[in-house]
Structures are given as structure tokens and as C-alpha cells.
Amino acid sequence: QLVVDIAKDGIYVDGFRVTARAYWEQSQDILITEVYSSLQQQAKKEVKIRVDKEVPWSLISKTLHTAQQAGYEDIELLVISTSSL
């Protein structure tokens, strides 16, 4: 299973930083191109998206849309709060 993390400093795919988070929070584009490219290079159909509870819904929805466009059918969303650690 592939893991996408939306962290404070960037967006990561399987532990590798692929793009800045701040840019995509401001962008009007709904497809996160760097994430899309990274997801397409993998031969998997399942992805887990892990986000901090501070991540705005607009960025989460862009990430979900990007995963769907890259061909992922099984998408799991995990919201992490400091109280759950």
C-alpha cells in the first residue's frame, strides 16, 4: 500500500517529499501534478492518505481527486491529531 503524507512542510509519497504544501493550499488547480506523477509511477491500486487535523479540507480534497485521477480505487484517509498519538 502506498502512503501519501500531508505534513506541515510538504507533501510526501512513501516518505519522499514531492512538493510544497503551502503552494497547493493557495493554488486554484485541483490536480496536484507532482503527486499525480509519483502515484502513476507505482503499480499499486491502494493508497493511504495521512493528514494532520490542521490540513484544510480544500487540500485534502485535491489529494483525493489526484489519487482518483491516477487510477487508485482503494483510498483510505487517516486524520492524525496530537491526542491520538
Backbone bond lengths (Angstrom), bond angles and torsions (degrees), N, CA, C in turn:
res aa  C-N    CA-C-N  psi(-1)  N-CA   C-N-CA  omega(-1)  CA-C   N-CA-C  phi
1 Q - - - 1.468 - - 1.524 109.07 -
2 L 1.299 115.50 135.04 1.458 123.05 179.59 1.526 108.87 -84.49
3 V 1.337 116.91 146.41 1.460 120.88 -179.88 1.531 109.75 -123.27
4 V 1.338 115.31 127.95 1.456 121.67 173.34 1.527 106.67 -111.60
5 D 1.334 116.10 125.13 1.459 121.49 177.84 1.521 109.32 -112.22
6 I 1.334 115.35 130.26 1.464 119.63 171.71 1.523 105.52 -104.27
7 A 1.326 114.93 104.11 1.461 121.84 -177.24 1.520 110.14 -105.10
8 K 1.320 116.36 176.36 1.464 120.41 -178.21 1.526 112.32 -61.80
9 D 1.340 117.25 -35.69 1.466 120.25 -174.15 1.525 114.32 -100.65
10 G 1.323 117.73 -6.57 1.456 117.48 -179.02 1.511 113.25 175.53
11 I 1.333 114.80 -177.64 1.458 122.08 176.83 1.524 107.12 -112.89
12 Y 1.319 115.88 129.15 1.461 122.56 -174.36 1.524 110.69 -116.79
13 V 1.319 116.60 143.20 1.461 122.68 172.82 1.522 106.53 -120.15
14 D 1.325 116.04 116.57 1.472 122.49 -176.22 1.527 112.65 48.89
15 G 1.331 115.69 43.41 1.460 120.56 174.69 1.512 116.18 87.91
16 F 1.321 118.16 -7.72 1.467 121.00 179.90 1.526 109.40 -103.48
17 R 1.342 115.83 128.65 1.466 120.56 179.80 1.522 109.00 -71.99
18 V 1.334 116.35 122.25 1.466 120.09 -177.56 1.527 113.00 -107.49
19 T 1.323 117.67 -21.31 1.468 119.69 -179.43 1.524 110.39 -165.89
20 A 1.326 115.16 166.27 1.461 121.55 177.79 1.528 110.19 -80.95
21 R 1.309 115.72 143.06 1.463 120.00 179.31 1.528 111.41 -75.50
22 A 1.336 117.08 -42.37 1.467 121.24 -174.49 1.528 111.86 -58.74
23 Y 1.319 117.05 -40.44 1.467 119.89 -179.57 1.527 110.83 -59.03
24 W 1.324 116.53 -46.94 1.466 120.20 -175.31 1.525 113.06 -74.45
25 E 1.334 116.88 -21.00 1.466 119.07 174.08 1.531 109.71 -69.01
26 Q 1.337 117.23 -32.38 1.465 121.95 -177.64 1.525 113.15 -90.72
27 S 1.319 117.05 -23.76 1.460 121.75 -173.65 1.534 112.46 -67.88
28 Q 1.327 114.79 147.20 1.460 120.52 175.34 1.524 112.03 -85.39
29 D 1.338 117.23 -14.17 1.466 121.59 179.78 1.525 109.97 -65.64
30 I 1.326 116.48 144.07 1.462 119.34 179.10 1.528 112.11 -101.87
31 L 1.336 117.47 -7.86 1.461 121.24 177.90 1.526 108.32 -110.21
32 I 1.325 116.79 120.13 1.466 121.33 179.38 1.525 107.01 -84.93
33 T 1.318 116.00 99.04 1.467 121.66 -168.07 1.520 114.25 -59.10
34 E 1.329 118.13 -41.96 1.471 120.13 -179.61 1.527 111.91 -66.33
35 V 1.316 116.40 -38.23 1.467 120.51 177.60 1.527 109.68 -69.08
36 Y 1.318 116.33 -42.10 1.464 121.80 178.43 1.530 110.27 -56.84
37 S 1.330 117.37 -48.10 1.462 121.44 179.89 1.522 111.56 -61.19
38 S 1.329 116.18 -43.90 1.465 120.31 179.97 1.527 111.62 -63.83
39 L 1.330 116.55 -41.16 1.463 120.18 -179.45 1.527 111.25 -68.40
40 Q 1.317 116.58 -37.21 1.467 119.56 -179.45 1.523 112.52 -67.67
41 Q 1.325 117.01 -27.21 1.463 120.85 -179.81 1.524 112.11 -72.23
42 Q 1.322 117.09 -17.49 1.465 121.70 179.80 1.528 109.23 -90.79
43 A 1.312 115.23 149.79 1.471 119.54 -179.18 1.525 111.27 -99.90
44 K 1.318 116.51 29.97 1.468 120.32 -175.60 1.528 110.16 -105.13
45 K 1.323 115.72 160.65 1.464 120.98 178.59 1.523 111.82 -116.53
46 E 1.352 116.60 -3.54 1.455 120.48 -179.63 1.522 109.21 -115.09
47 V 1.321 115.61 137.59 1.465 119.85 177.68 1.528 108.86 -139.57
48 K 1.306 115.10 140.14 1.461 121.53 175.05 1.523 106.65 -111.10
49 I 1.328 116.85 125.00 1.456 122.26 178.96 1.527 107.48 -106.30
50 R 1.333 115.97 117.09 1.465 121.15 -179.09 1.524 108.68 -108.43
51 V 1.320 116.01 127.11 1.459 120.97 -178.27 1.517 110.61 -132.71
52 D 1.298 115.53 151.90 1.457 122.64 172.24 1.526 107.13 -77.57
53 K 1.308 117.04 151.13 1.472 119.42 -178.58 1.519 113.03 -64.98
54 E 1.338 117.64 -13.08 1.460 121.84 179.04 1.533 113.06 -83.77
55 V 1.323 117.80 -9.92 1.465 121.28 -177.73 1.534 109.20 -69.77
56 P 1.331 117.65 128.52 1.468 119.54 -179.80 1.532 112.01 -67.44
57 W 1.328 115.12 148.15 1.467 119.86 -178.52 1.524 111.63 -58.20
58 S 1.325 118.12 -33.65 1.462 120.42 -179.01 1.530 111.13 -58.12
59 L 1.325 117.37 -38.86 1.460 120.75 179.89 1.534 110.76 -75.07
60 I 1.320 116.95 -36.93 1.473 120.36 176.90 1.526 109.79 -62.94
61 S 1.326 116.75 -44.24 1.472 119.36 -178.63 1.529 111.31 -66.11
62 K 1.334 117.99 -35.77 1.465 120.58 175.48 1.530 110.65 -62.97
63 T 1.328 116.07 -40.01 1.466 120.45 -179.79 1.528 110.48 -67.41
64 L 1.322 117.75 -42.32 1.466 121.74 176.91 1.528 110.37 -62.08
65 H 1.310 117.43 -45.18 1.471 122.34 178.51 1.527 110.42 -60.59
66 T 1.329 116.12 -43.46 1.461 121.22 -179.48 1.523 110.79 -61.68
67 A 1.317 117.21 -43.84 1.467 121.06 179.16 1.530 110.81 -63.43
68 Q 1.323 117.06 -41.82 1.469 120.59 178.01 1.519 110.91 -62.97
69 Q 1.323 117.34 -43.56 1.460 121.17 -179.35 1.530 111.63 -66.01
70 A 1.344 116.73 -28.24 1.464 121.06 179.24 1.533 111.61 -80.71
71 G 1.335 117.03 -0.39 1.459 120.87 174.77 1.519 115.80 98.67
72 Y 1.309 117.30 9.46 1.471 120.18 179.95 1.523 109.49 -82.15
73 E 1.326 114.88 132.16 1.465 120.64 -176.90 1.520 111.89 -107.50
74 D 1.323 117.43 -28.17 1.461 122.27 -178.94 1.524 107.63 -108.91
75 I 1.329 116.72 99.13 1.460 122.15 -175.74 1.525 108.89 -116.88
76 E 1.333 115.18 123.64 1.458 121.59 179.31 1.521 107.93 -110.99
77 L 1.328 116.85 132.71 1.456 121.71 179.32 1.522 108.93 -112.25
78 L 1.320 115.73 126.79 1.458 121.61 -178.42 1.519 108.57 -124.61
79 V 1.330 116.07 118.86 1.468 120.84 177.89 1.514 108.15 -100.56
80 I 1.329 114.86 125.35 1.466 120.50 -175.68 1.512 109.64 -108.41
81 S 1.338 116.03 128.78 1.450 120.50 173.64 1.517 108.42 -117.82
82 T 1.319 117.08 158.46 1.461 119.44 -178.53 1.524 111.13 -63.34
83 S 1.304 117.89 -28.18 1.460 120.44 180.00 1.534 112.50 -72.43
84 S 1.343 116.81 -16.26 1.463 119.35 -179.89 1.515 111.94 -90.49
85 L 1.331 117.95 -4.88 1.469 121.32 -179.00 1.513 112.07 -86.54
